[in-house]
Amino acid sequence: MYSEAPMLAEMVAAGDLPPVDERLPASPAVLEAVEQVGKFGGTIRRGFKGVSDRWGPTKMQNESLTWYNMDLTLRPNMVESWETNDDATVWTFNLREGLKWSDGSPFDSDSFTWWYENHFSNTDLSPAVSRRWGTGTPRVPMVVSAPDKTTVMMTFEHPKPLFAFDVTRSHCFSPGHYMKQFHIDLTDDKAALEAQIDEAGVDSWDQYYIDRNWWYLNPDRPNIGPWLSKNELSSELFLMERNPYFWQVDEEGQQLPYIDKVTHRLFDTNDVFNLRVINGEVDFQSRHIQTGNFTLYKENEDAGEYRVIIGTSTRHEVVTPNQGAQDPRVRELFQNRDVRIAMSLAVDREALNELVWDGLLTPRQYSPLDQSPQYYAKLT
Protein backbone atom coordinates (compact mmCIF):
# COMPACT_ATOMS: atom_id res chain seq x y z
CA MET A 1 0.00 0.00 0.00
CA TYR A 2 2.82 2.37 0.86
CA SER A 3 6.24 2.88 -0.72
CA GLU A 4 9.47 4.24 0.69
CA ALA A 5 12.78 5.82 -0.29
CA PRO A 6 15.37 3.49 -1.85
CA MET A 7 17.82 4.12 1.01
CA LEU A 8 15.19 2.83 3.48
CA ALA A 9 14.20 -0.09 1.24
CA GLU A 10 17.85 -1.20 1.35
CA MET A 11 17.79 -1.13 5.15
CA VAL A 12 14.58 -3.18 5.18
CA ALA A 13 16.11 -5.74 2.80
CA ALA A 14 19.17 -6.00 5.05
CA GLY A 15 16.98 -6.65 8.09
CA ASP A 16 17.98 -3.37 9.76
CA LEU A 17 14.54 -1.77 9.60
CA PRO A 18 10.90 -2.97 9.76
CA PRO A 19 8.78 -2.75 6.58
CA VAL A 20 7.26 0.63 5.79
CA ASP A 21 3.71 -0.52 6.64
CA GLU A 22 4.88 -1.33 10.16
CA ARG A 23 6.64 2.02 10.57
CA LEU A 24 3.71 4.19 9.54
CA PRO A 25 0.60 4.81 11.66
CA ALA A 26 -2.64 3.08 10.73
CA SER A 27 -3.84 6.31 9.13
CA PRO A 28 -0.87 8.47 8.07
CA ALA A 29 -1.24 12.18 7.46
CA VAL A 30 -1.65 12.67 3.69
CA LEU A 31 -0.09 15.77 2.15
CA GLU A 32 -1.40 16.93 -1.20
CA ALA A 33 1.15 18.05 -3.77
CA VAL A 34 1.23 21.75 -4.64
CA GLU A 35 2.43 21.19 -8.21
CA GLN A 36 3.17 17.49 -8.66
CA VAL A 37 4.09 14.37 -6.70
CA GLY A 38 7.82 14.26 -5.96
CA LYS A 39 10.62 11.73 -6.39
CA PHE A 40 12.85 10.20 -3.75
CA GLY A 41 16.49 11.08 -3.22
CA GLY A 42 19.00 13.89 -3.11
CA THR A 43 20.38 16.40 -0.64
CA ILE A 44 19.28 19.97 0.04
CA ARG A 45 22.28 22.22 0.67
CA ARG A 46 21.70 25.28 2.84
CA GLY A 47 23.69 27.81 4.85
CA PHE A 48 23.63 28.99 8.47
CA LYS A 49 25.66 31.02 10.96
CA GLY A 50 25.94 28.45 13.73
CA VAL A 51 24.12 27.51 16.92
CA SER A 52 22.61 30.98 17.39
CA ASP A 53 21.14 30.64 13.87
CA ARG A 54 19.28 27.42 14.66
CA TRP A 55 16.08 28.71 13.03
CA GLY A 56 17.11 27.46 9.60
CA PRO A 57 17.30 23.79 10.65
CA THR A 58 14.49 23.94 13.21
CA LYS A 59 11.90 25.52 10.89
CA MET A 60 12.34 22.53 8.58
CA GLN A 61 11.59 20.19 11.47
CA ASN A 62 8.63 21.77 13.21
CA GLU A 63 5.73 19.32 13.27
CA SER A 64 2.70 19.79 15.48
CA LEU A 65 -0.68 18.42 16.45
CA THR A 66 -2.47 20.67 13.96
CA TRP A 67 -1.22 22.63 10.96
CA TYR A 68 -2.38 24.89 8.15
CA ASN A 69 -3.81 24.25 4.71
CA MET A 70 -2.72 26.48 1.85
CA ASP A 71 -5.74 28.71 2.52
CA LEU A 72 -4.63 29.08 6.18
CA THR A 73 -7.47 26.99 7.59
CA LEU A 74 -6.46 24.38 10.17
CA ARG A 75 -6.07 20.70 9.36
CA PRO A 76 -5.19 17.60 11.43
CA ASN A 77 -1.49 16.79 11.44
CA MET A 78 -0.21 14.47 14.17
CA VAL A 79 -3.81 14.03 15.28
CA GLU A 80 -6.68 12.55 13.29
CA SER A 81 -9.18 14.95 14.81
CA TRP A 82 -9.85 17.27 17.72
CA GLU A 83 -12.85 18.75 19.48
CA THR A 84 -13.67 21.09 22.34
CA ASN A 85 -16.56 21.59 24.72
CA ASP A 86 -19.01 24.49 24.48
CA ASP A 87 -16.94 26.98 26.48
CA ALA A 88 -13.55 25.89 25.07
CA THR A 89 -12.14 24.85 28.44
CA VAL A 90 -11.62 21.18 27.54
CA TRP A 91 -9.78 20.21 24.36
CA THR A 92 -9.64 16.59 23.21
CA PHE A 93 -7.07 15.44 20.65
CA ASN A 94 -7.33 12.04 18.96
CA LEU A 95 -3.87 10.81 18.00
CA ARG A 96 -3.09 8.73 14.94
CA GLU A 97 -2.87 5.13 16.08
CA GLY A 98 0.61 3.68 15.60
CA LEU A 99 2.62 6.91 15.61
CA LYS A 100 6.26 6.29 16.51
CA TRP A 101 9.27 8.23 17.66
CA SER A 102 12.30 8.11 15.38
CA ASP A 103 13.76 5.19 17.37
CA GLY A 104 10.62 3.12 16.74
CA SER A 105 9.17 3.58 20.24
CA PRO A 106 5.42 4.28 20.51
CA PHE A 107 4.31 7.89 20.33
CA ASP A 108 1.02 7.84 22.22
CA SER A 109 -0.72 9.64 25.07
CA ASP A 110 2.09 8.59 27.43
CA SER A 111 4.34 11.05 25.58
CA PHE A 112 1.99 13.85 26.68
CA THR A 113 1.34 12.77 30.26
CA TRP A 114 5.06 12.16 30.84
CA TRP A 115 5.84 15.68 29.62
CA TYR A 116 3.04 17.10 31.76
CA GLU A 117 3.96 15.27 34.97
CA ASN A 118 7.75 15.43 34.75
CA HIS A 119 8.62 18.49 32.65
CA PHE A 120 5.73 20.94 32.65
CA SER A 121 4.87 20.37 36.33
CA ASN A 122 8.49 20.48 37.49
CA THR A 123 9.33 23.97 38.75
CA ASP A 124 13.03 23.58 37.94
CA LEU A 125 12.27 22.86 34.28
CA SER A 126 9.18 25.07 34.00
CA PRO A 127 9.41 27.90 36.57
CA ALA A 128 6.62 29.89 34.88
CA VAL A 129 3.48 29.03 32.93
CA SER A 130 3.43 30.44 29.41
CA ARG A 131 0.30 31.97 27.91
CA ARG A 132 0.05 28.96 25.62
CA TRP A 133 -0.36 26.46 28.45
CA GLY A 134 -2.46 28.46 30.88
CA THR A 135 -5.29 30.95 31.30
CA GLY A 136 -6.31 33.76 33.62
CA THR A 137 -4.45 36.29 35.77
CA PRO A 138 -2.58 35.03 37.68
CA ARG A 139 -2.09 32.33 35.11
CA VAL A 140 -3.55 28.93 35.97
CA PRO A 141 -1.78 26.00 34.25
CA MET A 142 -3.71 23.52 32.15
CA VAL A 143 -4.24 19.91 33.24
CA VAL A 144 -3.30 17.09 30.85
CA SER A 145 -5.00 13.71 31.08
CA ALA A 146 -5.28 10.61 28.89
CA PRO A 147 -8.28 8.27 29.03
CA ASP A 148 -6.55 5.89 26.61
CA LYS A 149 -3.41 5.55 24.47
CA THR A 150 -4.72 7.60 21.54
CA THR A 151 -6.68 10.30 23.38
CA VAL A 152 -5.25 13.37 25.11
CA MET A 153 -7.37 15.88 27.01
CA MET A 154 -6.21 19.37 28.01
CA THR A 155 -8.35 21.22 30.51
CA PHE A 156 -8.17 24.95 31.30
CA GLU A 157 -9.56 27.01 34.15
CA HIS A 158 -10.88 29.61 31.70
CA PRO A 159 -11.98 29.45 28.02
CA LYS A 160 -9.18 28.89 25.51
CA PRO A 161 -10.94 29.28 22.13
CA LEU A 162 -7.79 29.56 20.01
CA PHE A 163 -5.94 26.59 21.47
CA ALA A 164 -6.08 24.59 18.21
CA PHE A 165 -3.96 27.38 16.72
CA ASP A 166 -1.65 27.52 19.75
CA VAL A 167 -0.58 23.89 19.31
CA THR A 168 0.74 24.63 15.81
CA ARG A 169 3.63 26.47 17.48
CA SER A 170 4.74 24.46 20.52
CA HIS A 171 5.17 20.89 21.70
CA CYS A 172 3.43 19.47 24.74
CA PHE A 173 4.99 16.00 24.55
CA SER A 174 8.37 14.39 25.15
CA PRO A 175 10.15 11.04 24.62
CA GLY A 176 10.03 10.12 28.29
CA HIS A 177 11.54 6.69 27.69
CA TYR A 178 14.73 8.48 26.64
CA MET A 179 14.67 11.74 28.62
CA LYS A 180 14.12 10.11 32.03
CA GLN A 181 17.84 9.29 32.20
CA PHE A 182 18.55 13.05 32.45
CA HIS A 183 15.83 13.76 35.04
CA ILE A 184 17.21 13.96 38.56
CA ASP A 185 14.07 12.37 40.07
CA LEU A 186 13.69 9.57 37.51
CA THR A 187 17.17 8.44 36.49
CA ASP A 188 18.23 4.89 37.34
CA ASP A 189 21.81 6.06 37.97
CA LYS A 190 21.94 9.36 39.82
CA ALA A 191 25.71 9.21 40.30
CA ALA A 192 26.28 8.79 36.56
CA LEU A 193 23.95 11.70 35.81
CA GLU A 194 25.74 13.95 38.27
CA ALA A 195 29.05 13.01 36.65
CA GLN A 196 27.65 13.95 33.22
CA ILE A 197 26.43 17.27 34.60
CA ASP A 198 29.89 18.03 36.00
CA GLU A 199 31.54 17.05 32.72
CA ALA A 200 29.17 19.30 30.77
CA GLY A 201 30.17 22.23 32.96
CA VAL A 202 26.64 23.35 33.80
CA ASP A 203 25.41 24.47 37.20
CA SER A 204 22.33 22.30 37.67
CA TRP A 205 20.57 19.18 36.45
CA ASP A 206 17.78 21.14 34.79
CA GLN A 207 20.25 23.01 32.57
CA TYR A 208 21.74 19.72 31.45
CA TYR A 209 18.30 18.21 30.92
CA ILE A 210 17.21 21.10 28.70
CA ASP A 211 20.43 20.86 26.70
CA ARG A 212 19.88 17.12 26.11
CA ASN A 213 16.25 17.78 25.18
CA TRP A 214 17.14 19.83 22.08
CA TRP A 215 17.37 17.46 19.10
CA TYR A 216 19.79 19.75 17.26
CA LEU A 217 22.24 19.65 20.18
CA ASN A 218 21.71 15.98 20.95
CA PRO A 219 21.56 13.65 17.91
CA ASP A 220 20.59 10.70 20.15
CA ARG A 221 17.29 12.25 21.25
CA PRO A 222 14.30 10.65 19.48
CA ASN A 223 12.37 13.05 17.28
CA ILE A 224 9.14 13.21 15.27
CA GLY A 225 10.27 15.49 12.43
CA PRO A 226 11.01 14.51 8.80
CA TRP A 227 14.80 14.51 9.28
CA LEU A 228 17.09 13.51 12.14
CA SER A 229 20.27 15.27 13.21
CA LYS A 230 23.37 13.16 12.64
CA ASN A 231 25.81 15.51 14.39
CA GLU A 232 25.64 18.60 16.59
CA LEU A 233 24.60 22.04 15.39
CA SER A 234 28.03 23.38 16.34
CA SER A 235 29.54 21.39 13.47
CA GLU A 236 30.82 23.21 10.38
CA LEU A 237 28.50 21.06 8.27
CA PHE A 238 25.33 20.19 10.17
CA LEU A 239 23.73 17.06 8.69
CA MET A 240 20.13 15.89 8.90
CA GLU A 241 19.00 12.57 7.42
CA ARG A 242 15.49 11.23 6.77
CA ASN A 243 13.44 9.82 9.65
CA PRO A 244 12.46 6.19 8.84
CA TYR A 245 9.40 6.51 11.09
CA PHE A 246 8.06 9.78 9.72
CA TRP A 247 4.27 9.61 9.69
CA GLN A 248 3.32 11.55 6.55
CA VAL A 249 2.76 10.26 3.00
CA ASP A 250 1.86 11.88 -0.31
CA GLU A 251 -1.25 11.24 -2.41
CA GLU A 252 0.34 8.14 -3.95
CA GLY A 253 1.30 6.60 -0.61
CA GLN A 254 4.99 7.49 -0.77
CA GLN A 255 6.41 7.99 2.71
CA LEU A 256 7.74 11.51 3.14
CA PRO A 257 10.08 13.30 3.05
CA TYR A 258 11.24 12.98 -0.55
CA ILE A 259 14.72 14.34 0.19
CA ASP A 260 17.26 11.99 1.80
CA LYS A 261 19.47 14.56 3.52
CA VAL A 262 19.64 18.25 4.44
CA THR A 263 22.94 20.00 5.14
CA HIS A 264 23.61 23.41 6.68
CA ARG A 265 27.08 24.73 5.95
CA LEU A 266 28.54 27.31 8.29
CA PHE A 267 29.38 30.80 6.99
CA ASP A 268 30.82 33.82 8.80
CA THR A 269 29.76 36.70 6.56
CA ASN A 270 26.93 37.37 4.14
CA ASP A 271 29.50 37.86 1.37
CA VAL A 272 30.63 34.25 1.80
CA PHE A 273 27.03 33.05 1.74
CA ASN A 274 26.16 35.11 -1.35
CA LEU A 275 29.20 33.74 -3.15
CA ARG A 276 27.97 30.21 -2.47
CA VAL A 277 24.51 31.15 -3.72
CA ILE A 278 25.70 32.50 -7.07
CA ASN A 279 28.07 29.52 -7.42
CA GLY A 280 25.08 27.19 -7.18
CA GLU A 281 26.09 25.74 -3.80
CA VAL A 282 22.77 26.53 -2.09
CA ASP A 283 19.72 24.56 -3.22
CA PHE A 284 16.67 25.89 -1.43
CA GLN A 285 16.62 28.73 1.07
CA SER A 286 14.90 31.98 1.99
CA ARG A 287 16.68 32.69 5.28
CA HIS A 288 19.60 35.11 4.72
CA ILE A 289 18.39 35.77 1.17
CA GLN A 290 18.07 39.55 1.15
CA THR A 291 16.02 41.63 -1.27
CA GLY A 292 18.96 44.03 -1.56
CA ASN A 293 20.84 41.27 -3.39
CA PHE A 294 18.01 40.53 -5.82
CA THR A 295 19.90 41.86 -8.84
CA LEU A 296 23.02 39.87 -7.91
CA TYR A 297 21.01 36.67 -7.64
CA LYS A 298 19.12 37.25 -10.89
CA GLU A 299 22.26 38.05 -12.88
CA ASN A 300 23.83 34.74 -11.86
CA GLU A 301 20.82 32.44 -12.25
CA ASP A 302 22.05 30.74 -15.43
CA ALA A 303 25.67 30.39 -14.31
CA GLY A 304 24.68 29.04 -10.88
CA GLU A 305 21.90 26.86 -12.30
CA TYR A 306 19.29 28.03 -9.82
CA ARG A 307 16.02 29.99 -9.84
CA VAL A 308 15.11 33.09 -7.85
CA ILE A 309 11.49 32.75 -6.71
CA ILE A 310 9.53 35.69 -5.35
CA GLY A 311 7.25 34.18 -2.74
CA THR A 312 4.36 35.42 -0.64
CA SER A 313 5.04 36.54 2.92
CA THR A 314 2.90 37.85 5.76
CA ARG A 315 5.73 40.18 6.72
CA HIS A 316 4.99 43.91 6.59
CA GLU A 317 7.46 46.80 6.57
CA VAL A 318 5.69 49.36 8.74
CA VAL A 319 6.17 52.64 10.58
CA THR A 320 4.41 52.69 13.96
CA PRO A 321 4.18 56.05 15.79
CA ASN A 322 5.02 55.69 19.48
CA GLN A 323 1.80 56.72 21.21
CA GLY A 324 3.49 56.33 24.58
CA ALA A 325 6.43 58.67 23.88
CA GLN A 326 8.00 60.33 26.93
CA ASP A 327 7.78 63.79 25.39
CA PRO A 328 4.18 64.88 26.15
CA ARG A 329 3.96 66.95 22.95
CA VAL A 330 5.02 64.02 20.78
CA ARG A 331 2.73 61.70 22.70
CA GLU A 332 -0.24 64.02 22.22
CA LEU A 333 0.55 64.36 18.52
CA PHE A 334 0.81 60.61 17.88
CA GLN A 335 -2.30 59.85 19.90
CA ASN A 336 -4.28 62.06 17.54
CA ARG A 337 -5.98 59.72 15.07
CA ASP A 338 -6.15 62.40 12.37
CA VAL A 339 -2.39 62.92 12.58
CA ARG A 340 -1.75 59.22 12.10
CA ILE A 341 -4.14 59.13 9.13
CA ALA A 342 -2.36 62.14 7.61
CA MET A 343 1.03 60.45 8.04
CA SER A 344 -0.27 57.33 6.33
CA LEU A 345 -1.68 59.32 3.41
CA ALA A 346 1.55 61.29 3.07
CA VAL A 347 3.77 58.23 2.56
CA ASP A 348 4.43 57.53 -1.12
CA ARG A 349 4.43 53.75 -0.88
CA GLU A 350 5.03 53.21 -4.58
CA ALA A 351 8.16 55.37 -4.58
CA LEU A 352 9.40 53.84 -1.33
CA ASN A 353 8.97 50.34 -2.72
CA GLU A 354 11.00 51.20 -5.84
CA LEU A 355 13.77 53.03 -3.99
CA VAL A 356 14.30 50.65 -1.07
CA TRP A 357 13.02 47.25 -2.20
CA ASP A 358 13.54 47.33 -5.98
CA GLY A 359 9.80 47.17 -6.51
CA LEU A 360 9.57 43.66 -5.05
CA LEU A 361 7.00 44.40 -2.36
CA THR A 362 3.29 45.19 -2.55
CA PRO A 363 2.35 48.71 -1.38
CA ARG A 364 -0.54 48.35 1.05
CA GLN A 365 -1.83 49.11 4.52
CA TYR A 366 -0.89 46.89 7.45
CA SER A 367 -3.70 44.37 7.05
CA PRO A 368 -4.32 40.67 6.26
CA LEU A 369 -3.26 39.41 2.83
CA ASP A 370 -5.88 38.57 0.24
CA GLN A 371 -5.10 34.84 0.78
CA SER A 372 -6.12 35.14 4.43
CA PRO A 373 -9.58 34.23 5.77
CA GLN A 374 -9.41 37.60 7.59
CA TYR A 375 -8.87 39.58 4.36
CA TYR A 376 -10.99 42.73 4.12
CA ALA A 377 -10.53 44.79 0.97
CA LYS A 378 -11.27 48.16 2.60
CA LEU A 379 -8.33 47.70 4.98
CA THR A 380 -5.75 47.38 2.22
N, C-alpha and C positions, 0 to 999 in steps of 0.2 A: 504493500500500500504506500509506503514511504520510501524515499531514496535518500542517499547521503553522499557527502563529498568523497572522491576517490581516496584521499589520505585516510579517512575514517574507515572506508571499506577495506583497505589493506590491513588496518588494525583488527577489524572484525575477523578477517580471514586468518590472521595469525593467532587468533584466540586471545588477543589483548584487550578486547572491548566487546560488550554485548551487542547483539543486532540492533539496528536503528529502531525497530518497533518496540523494543524493550527499554530503550533510552528515552523515548518520547512519552509525554503524558497520554492518557486515553483520548483526550480531545485537545490536540495542540492548538495554539493560537495561529490563525491563518492570516498572513499578510498579503494583501492584494498588490500586484505590481503597478507602479506608476506608469511606466512605458511598456515594458515587456518583462517576461520571466527571465531571470539571470542564469549564468553558468557558473559552475564551481571552479575554484582555483585562484591562484594569484596572491600578490601581496600589495597592500596599500602603503605607500611611503609618505610619511608626514614629518613635520618639524615641530620642535618644542624647545622651551628655554630651561627645562629642568623641573625639579620637584615643585617649585613654586608655581609652575605653569602646568599643573596637573589637569587643568580643565580640558585640554585637547584629548587626552586618553579617556578621562572619566565621562565626558559627554557622549562618547561612542559606546559606553557600557551601561548607561543608566536605563534600567528596566524597572517597571513598577506595576502595582496592582492594576491600575487603569492607565489608559493613554489616549492620545488624540487621533481622530480621523483627519483626513486632509482638510475637511471643512471645519475643523476645530471642535467638533462634537466629541464627547467621550465614548470610548469603546472598552470592552474588557481586554485585559492583557494577560497578566498572570492569573487572573480570576476568570471564571466562566460567566459570573454574574454577580450583582450586588443589589442590595435593597436597604431601605431605611424605614423607620417607623414614621408616624404622622408628624411628630415634632422634631425629627432629625436628631434625636439624642442617642439612638441605637443604630449602628451601621453593621450590616451582616455581609460578609464577603465569602463567596463560594469558590474555593480554589479548584484548579484543574487537577483531577485525580491522576496521580503518577508523576507529578513534578519532581525533579531531582536537582540536588546541588551538583556542581561540576565534578565532584568525586564519586557521584553515583548514589549518595545517601538521600533518603527521602526528604523532600521539601514539602512539609505539611503544616498543620496548625501548631505542631510542637515548635516550629521555627519562630512562630509569633509569641507563644506563651513563654518560651525560654527567654527571648529578648525582653519581654515585658517584666518578667519576674527577676531576671538577673542583670539586666543592663538598664532598662528604663527606670526600674524601681530602686536601683542602687544609687545612693546619693553621691558616692565617689565618682561614678561614671556619668551620672545625670544630675548635677547639682541644681538645675533649674528646669522647669517645664516650658517647652517652647509653645508658641501659639498653635502650632500644628497639632500638638498632642494634648491640648487642654482647652478649657473654656472658662470664662468668668474672670472677675477681678476681686480678690487675688485668684490666680489661675488654678483651677482644679484639674488634676491629671485625669486622663481617660482610664478606663478599666478594660483590659483585654481578656477575653474568655474564649473557650473553644469547646463546643458541645460534641464535636467529633473531629476526625482527622482532616476533613476538607472544608470545615466551616470555622470562620473566625468572626467574633463579635467584638465591636468596640463601642463602649458606652460612655457618654459624656454627661456631665452635670447639667449643662445648658445646651440648647440647640446648636448644631454644627452643620448647617445646610450645604456648605461647600466642601465637605470632607472628601467627596469622591474626586474633587480636583486637587485637594491637598496631597493625596497619596500618589499623585503623579510625580511628586518632587522629592519624597523622602521615603526611606525604608523603615519599616517597623517589624523587622524580622532579622534573625541571625543564625549562622550555623553553630548552634550550641554544642553539637557533638565534637566540634573542633575547638571552639573558643573557650570551652570550660577549662582547658589546661592552663589558660592565662588568667583565670579568675581566682583571686586569692581565697575565696570561700568555697570553691568547687574543685580546685585542682587535686589530683591524686598524689602529687609530689610537691608539697609546699617548699621544701628546701631547694629543689631543682628550679622552681619558679623564681625564688628569691635570688638564686645565683644568676639566672638569666637577666633579671632586673638590674642587678649590679653590673653585669657585663655590658648591658645596653647603656649604662650611664644615666639612667633616668631616676627621678627622685621617689617615685611611688609606683605601686602595682597598677593603678588605673592608667597612668601615662603609658606604661608598657602594653597594657591591654589594648588601649586605643590605637597605638602604633601597629600592633599585630592584627587589628581588625580592619585596617585599610588594605584592600586587595592589591593596590598598586605599590605598596611598600612591603607586602608579604605575599610572594607568589604561591605559598602553600595554602593560603586561606581559600576554602571553597567559595565559589561565586555563582551567580545566576545569569550573568551577562553573556553576550555572543562570543566574546573572546576572553582568554585567560592570560594573565601576566606570566611570563616565563623568566623574567629577571626583575630587579628592582628599578623603580623610576629614576633613581640616581645614576643609572647606567647611561653611557654616551649614546647607546642605541637601545631604546626600550622596546621590547618585543612582546606582542600579544598574539596568541594562537587560538584557533577556533575551539569552542567549548563543545565536546562530544555530546553533552547532555542538554544542549540548548533546546528550548521548548517551543520554538516557532518554526513554521513551515510556510512555503509559498503555495500558490493556487494549485500547483501540480504535485504537491506533496513532497517537495524537496526540502530537507532539513536546512534551515538557515544557521549561520550566515553563508553567503556564497563565497566570500573571500576567506582564504586559509589563514593569512597572517596580516597583522598591522604593525608597522614600525614607526617609532618617533625618534628622529635623529636630532641630537642636541645642537643648538646654534647659540652663539654669544651675541651677535648683532643682527639687526634686520637686513643689513647689506649682505651678510653671508646667506641668510635665508632667501633673499630675493635672487641671489646668484643661483642657488639651487633650483628655485622655481623656473627661471628662464632657461636653465640647462636641462629641464625635464626630469629633475630628481624628486619632485613632489607630485604625487598622483591625485590627491583629492583633499582639499583643505580650504576652509574659509578663515579660520583663526590665523591672525598675523598677516592676512591678505588685506592690504590697505588700499582704499580708493585713490589715494594720492599716487599710487604706483600703477594705476590702470593702464596708462599709455605704455609703460615699460612692459607690462605683461602682454598687452595686445600685440606690440611690435615683435615679440619673440614667440608667438604662438606656433608658427610653422616650424621654426628651428628647434623649439623645445618639445614639439609634438604634444601639445596640450591644448585645452580649450578654456577660455575665460567665460564663466557663466555669471550673468547678473541675476541674482536670486531675489526673492521677496523676504523682507525682514520686518518685524514689528518695532524695530528700533526707530526712534524719532530724535532728530537733532532739534533741541528746543532752547528757548530763552525763558527763564522763569523769574519774574520780578520777586524780590525778597520782601514779602508783606510784613515781615517781622524785623525789619532793619532797625538798628540801634538809633540811628538818626531819626528823630520824630518827624522831621519834614519829609524825608525820603519814605518813611513808613506810611505817612498820611497820603503821599502821592501814589504809592504803589497799591494802597488799599482802595483807591478810587477806581471803580470798575470802568468808568469812561476812559480813564488814562490808560488802562491796560488794553482796552479795545483799540484806542488810538495807536498805541505802540504796535499792536498786531497788524493794523491796517497800513502802517507806515513801512513795514518791512517788505522789501522787494524780494520775495522768495525766489522768483525766477532768476533774477540776477545773482543772488547769493548762491543758488544751486550751480550755476554755470561757473562762477568765480572760484568757489571753494571745493565743489565736489564734481567738477567736470560734467555737470548735467546728468549725473547718474541717479540722483535721488528724485523723489516725487514731491513737488511743493504742495503743502497741505497744512491744515490745522492739526494740532495734537489730538487725534481721535482714532477710533478703531479703523482698521483697514477694511476695504470692501469685501475681503474674503471672510471677515469675522461675522459671527452671528449677531454681534452688537453693533454692526455697521449702521450708521445713520447719516444719510447723504448731507443733511443740512449742517452737520458738524464739521464736514471736511473743508 
